[in-house]
């Protein structure tokens, strides 16, 4: 799982109990997972098809920095399935976990599913190459 993005919990993100509102966390998860899937499939013509089980483990409070860990679970002909772990940056404590987030590639005109031509193995290789390039640029 790669942790690539962070957010600061602000007052407008809080529920009546003073912790991160679950709906806001879900909004962030959908956005972060979509960005991950767009980068993996190298297209922005994706729609959210399904979000599976979501487990809330601990609260995030105002001022906490939360980070999003993402990984590709599987790749179908027209889809990609992603998992997202949200955790507290400082304590590493899990805030919530969303499993089986499915995105489908669609034709921008017809909005019908289209084959993307990617494989799980190919995406792993692609990600390893991206990490290698980032490491080279830091030297």
WOGI-V578994 format. One line per field, one symbol per residue. ss: DSSP state (h for helix, s for strand, l for the rest). phi: phi as a letter, one per 30 degrees, with the letter a starting at -180 (. if undefined). psi: psi as a letter, one per 20 degrees, with the letter a starting at -180 (. if undefined). A space follows every 10 residues. Layout:
# WOGI-V578994
ss->???
phi->???
psi->???
This chain:
# WOGI-V578994
ss->lsssssssll hhhsllllss lhhhhhhhhh hhhhhhhhhh hllllsssss sllsssllll slllssssss ssssslllss ssssssssll lllsssssss ssssssllll llsllllllh hhhhhhhhhh hhhhhhhhl
phi->.cccbbbcdc edcccddice deddddeddd dddddedddd chaccbbdca bddbcccadc cejdccbccb addabcdcbb cbcbccbddd ciddcabcch cccbdbddcd icebdcicbd dddddedddd deddddddd
psi->ppoiqqqpor hiiqahjjrp phhgghgggg gghggggghg ilqjmqqphq obppopgqqp rpiqpqqopq qpgrpagirp pqqppprpgg ijppgrppql opqppqphgi jqqqpijqrg ghhggggggg gghghhii.
